[in-house]
């Protein structure tokens, strides 16, 4: 499939969707020439010397480098048209915000937000690290990682597999908690209100710091830390880390969960209303793993195998009741 060069323009104005960002990253990784073009565009976008590009002539000189790489790839003339759009964009931005920009402007970030209907999103970062976002979560990442900056910002729940680099720690900011990572698999959940932030370490080692960069503790694999920013207190407990973070594999894991708790999750997962007509059934506890790919009837049959009950489904309504004697 031919690459849609308009994605480069959308990248410049920060309007890429997560799917389009993946397509752009795939194009960038196809060849060294594509990589060079992409790096040059990044330079134009986030350069702290942006004020120098305040005339059409200076913009044109800067874009000659990009055109040089583009010509090497022997792309169609549409790419040259693209460069004109980029030049126009830079000119308009400079004229509108030239007085606001300074040599100390902060680095630009891409903002990835889970769209409606997305349950899990996998994101491959430039440094080889991988992030899974849970439903409703968002992630801010720099346009490119550097030796001095591997820092991301997460809201909601995310699972990280961080590429080890002793010379460049990986920082995750989650609400009022900062996580310093050297090469690790871990889960962080900032919640919806930020009152409590939970971190689960699967492998490796992380250090937790508060919002003022004050050290809190070093975590060990199999630990879950629940941190309350309001009083700067935390609680450490041992958990089955693989089970507690299995959501990123498309699984729902229940540890000593009541049937009432489970059907509440199923209601959200399958967009149905579950009528649990027996308190005795509602209080029964289960330990099970449910794959998101399984249908509702398959899940109910699994639960029915563990504890006998009857059910029937009527469109968006599910009825669960005790078996007839």
C-alpha positions in Angstrom: 0.0 0.0 0.0 1.3 3.4 -1.0 2.2 5.7 1.9 -0.2 8.7 2.4 2.2 11.7 2.5 -0.6 13.8 4.1 0.2 12.0 7.4 3.4 14.1 7.5 1.4 17.2 7.5 -1.0 15.9 10.1 2.1 15.0 12.2 3.3 18.6 11.9 0.0 20.0 13.3 -0.4 17.2 15.9 -3.6 15.7 14.5 -2.6 12.1 14.0 -4.8 9.4 15.4 -3.1 6.4 17.1 -3.7 4.3 14.0 -2.2 7.0 11.8 0.8 7.3 14.1 1.5 3.6 13.8 1.3 3.9 10.0 3.7 6.8 10.1 6.2 4.9 12.4 6.0 1.9 10.1 6.8 4.1 7.1 9.7 5.7 9.0 11.2 2.3 9.8 11.0 1.1 6.1 14.3 2.7 5.1 17.2 4.9 6.2 16.0 7.6 3.8 12.5 7.7 5.4 14.2 7.9 8.8 16.3 10.9 7.7 13.2 12.7 6.4 11.3 12.1 9.6 14.2 13.3 11.7 14.4 16.5 9.7 10.7 17.1 10.1 11.1 16.6 13.9 13.9 19.2 13.9 11.7 21.7 12.1 8.8 21.0 14.5 10.5 21.1 17.9 13.7 23.1 17.3 14.4 25.5 20.1 15.8 27.8 17.4 12.3 28.1 15.8 12.5 31.9 15.9 15.1 31.8 13.2 12.5 30.6 10.7 10.6 33.8 10.6 10.8 34.6 6.9 9.9 32.7 3.8 13.5 32.7 2.7 14.7 31.1 5.9 11.9 28.5 5.8 12.8 27.6 2.2 16.5 27.1 3.2 15.6 24.9 6.0 13.3 22.8 3.8 16.0 22.2 1.2 17.5 19.6 3.5 14.1 17.8 3.6 13.7 18.1 -0.2 17.2 16.6 -0.7 16.2 13.5 1.2 12.8 13.3 -0.5 14.4 13.4 -4.0 16.7 10.5 -3.1 13.6 8.3 -2.5 12.3 9.2 -6.0 8.8 9.9 -4.7 6.1 11.5 -6.9 5.7 15.2 -7.3 3.1 15.1 -4.6 5.8 15.1 -2.0 7.1 18.4 -3.4 3.6 19.8 -2.9 3.7 18.5 0.6 6.9 20.5 1.3 5.1 23.6 0.2 2.3 22.9 2.7 4.9 22.3 5.4 6.6 25.6 4.6 3.3 27.4 4.7 2.5 25.9 8.0 5.8 26.9 9.5 5.4 30.5 8.2 1.9 30.8 9.6 2.9 29.5 13.0 5.9 31.8 13.1 3.9 34.9 12.2 1.2 34.0 14.7 3.3 32.9 17.7 6.8 34.2 16.9 6.7 36.5 20.0 5.7 33.7 22.2 8.4 31.1 21.3 11.8 31.4 23.0 15.0 29.5 23.0 13.8 27.8 26.1 10.5 26.4 24.9 9.6 23.0 26.2 9.9 19.9 24.0 6.9 18.9 22.0 4.9 15.8 22.9 2.5 13.6 21.0 -0.8 12.9 22.8 -2.3 9.4 22.3 -5.9 9.0 23.7 -7.9 5.8 23.7 -10.9 6.3 21.4 -14.4 5.2 22.2 -14.8 1.5 21.6 -11.1 0.7 22.1 -10.4 -1.6 25.0 -6.6 -2.1 24.7 -4.1 -0.3 22.6 -0.5 -1.4 22.0 2.1 1.3 21.3 5.7 0.7 20.2 8.0 3.5 21.2 11.1 4.7 19.4 13.5 3.3 21.9 12.1 -0.3 21.6 9.9 0.0 24.7 6.3 -1.1 24.5 3.2 0.3 26.2 -0.3 -1.1 26.5 -3.1 1.4 27.3 -6.2 0.2 29.0 -9.7 1.6 28.2 -10.0 5.3 28.8 -6.2 5.9 29.3 -4.0 8.4 27.5 -0.3 8.7 27.0 2.0 11.7 26.2 5.3 10.8 24.6 8.1 13.1 23.2 8.5 13.4 19.4 11.7 11.5 19.8 13.6 10.0 22.7 17.2 11.2 23.4 19.9 10.1 25.8 18.7 12.7 28.2 15.0 12.4 27.8 13.0 9.1 28.0 10.0 10.6 29.8 6.3 9.8 29.2 3.1 10.9 31.0 0.2 8.5 31.5 -3.3 9.0 32.8 -5.4 5.9 33.6 -4.0 2.4 33.4 -1.0 1.3 31.4 1.4 -1.6 31.2 5.0 -1.0 30.3 7.8 -3.2 29.0 10.8 -0.8 29.1 13.9 -1.3 26.9 16.9 -1.4 29.2 19.4 1.5 28.8 21.7 2.0 31.8 22.8 5.4 30.4 19.2 6.7 30.0 16.6 5.9 32.7 13.0 5.8 31.6 10.7 8.1 33.5 6.9 7.6 33.8 4.8 10.4 35.3 1.5 9.2 36.6 -0.4 12.0 38.3 1.6 13.0 41.4 3.8 9.9 41.2 7.0 9.5 39.3 8.5 6.1 38.4 12.2 5.7 37.5 12.8 2.6 35.3 16.0 1.0 34.1 14.6 -2.0 32.3 11.4 -3.3 33.6 7.9 -4.7 33.2 5.3 -3.0 35.4 1.8 -1.7 35.6 0.6 1.7 36.7 -3.0 2.9 37.3 -3.5 6.6 38.2 -7.3 6.0 38.5 -9.9 8.6 37.5 -9.6 11.0 40.4 -5.9 10.7 41.3 -6.7 10.0 45.0 -4.8 6.7 44.8 -2.1 5.5 42.3 -1.3 1.9 42.1 1.9 0.4 40.7 2.6 -3.3 40.2 6.1 -4.5 39.4 6.3 -7.7 37.3 10.1 -7.8 36.6 13.2 -5.7 37.0 13.4 -2.7 39.4 11.7 0.7 39.7 12.1 3.6 42.1 9.1 5.6 43.1 9.3 9.4 43.8 6.7 11.9 44.8 5.8 15.0 42.8 8.6 16.9 44.4 11.2 14.3 43.3 11.5 13.0 46.9 12.4 9.3 47.0 9.7 7.0 48.3 10.9 3.4 47.9 12.4 0.8 45.5 10.0 -1.9 44.4 10.7 -5.6 44.1 8.9 -7.9 41.6 5.6 -9.2 42.9 4.9 -6.0 44.9 1.9 -3.7 44.6 2.3 -0.2 45.9 -0.8 1.9 46.6 0.2 5.5 46.9 -2.0 8.3 48.3 -0.7 11.8 47.2 -2.9 13.6 49.7 -1.0 12.4 52.7 2.1 11.2 50.9 1.6 7.7 52.3 1.9 4.3 50.6 1.0 0.7 51.3 3.0 -2.3 50.0 1.5 -5.7 49.5 2.5 -9.0 47.7 0.4 -10.0 44.7 0.5 -12.4 41.8 1.9 -9.8 39.4 1.3 -11.9 36.2 -2.4 -12.3 37.2 -2.9 -8.8 38.3 -1.6 -7.4 35.0 -3.1 -9.9 32.6 -5.6 -7.3 31.2 -2.9 -6.2 28.7 -3.1 -9.8 27.2 -6.8 -9.4 26.6 -7.8 -11.2 29.8 -10.0 -10.4 32.8 -8.7 -12.1 35.9 -10.8 -12.5 39.0 -9.2 -13.5 42.4 -11.8 -14.3 45.0 -14.4 -12.2 43.2 -18.1 -12.6 43.9 -20.4 -13.5 41.0 -22.0 -10.0 41.5 -18.6 -8.4 40.9 -18.0 -10.6 37.8 -21.4 -9.9 36.2 -20.9 -6.2 36.7 -17.7 -6.5 34.6 -19.5 -8.6 32.0 -22.2 -5.9 31.7 -19.6 -3.4 30.7 -17.6 -5.8 28.5 -20.6 -7.1 26.5 -22.9 -4.0 26.8 -25.7 -5.9 28.4 -27.8 -5.7 31.6 -27.4 -8.7 33.8 -30.2 -9.6 36.3 -28.8 -11.7 39.1 -31.9 -13.1 40.7 -30.4 -14.9 43.7 -28.4 -13.4 46.6 -27.0 -16.8 47.4 -25.5 -17.0 43.9 -24.4 -13.3 44.0 -22.2 -13.9 47.1 -20.4 -17.0 45.7 -16.7 -16.3 45.1 -14.8 -17.3 42.0 -11.2 -17.5 40.9 -11.1 -17.5 37.1 -9.6 -15.9 33.9 -11.8 -14.7 31.1 -10.6 -14.0 27.6 -12.1 -10.9 26.1 -12.4 -12.7 22.7 -14.8 -15.2 24.2 -18.5 -14.6 23.7 -20.9 -13.9 26.5 -22.5 -17.4 26.3 -19.1 -19.0 26.5 -18.2 -17.1 29.6 -21.5 -17.9 31.3 -21.0 -21.6 30.5 -17.5 -21.4 32.1 -19.0 -19.9 35.3 -21.8 -22.4 35.2 -19.4 -25.3 35.1 -17.8 -24.1 38.4 -21.1 -23.3 40.2 -24.4 -24.7 38.9 -26.9 -22.0 37.9 -29.3 -21.4 35.0 -29.4 -18.4 32.6 -31.1 -17.2 29.5 -30.3 -14.2 27.2 -32.9 -12.0 25.7 -31.2 -9.4 23.4 -29.5 -7.0 25.8 -30.9 -8.6 29.0 -29.3 -11.6 30.8 -31.1 -13.5 33.5 -29.2 -15.7 36.0 -31.0 -17.7 38.6 -30.7 -20.9 40.7 -31.4 -24.2 39.0 -34.8 -25.7 39.4 -34.9 -28.6 41.8 
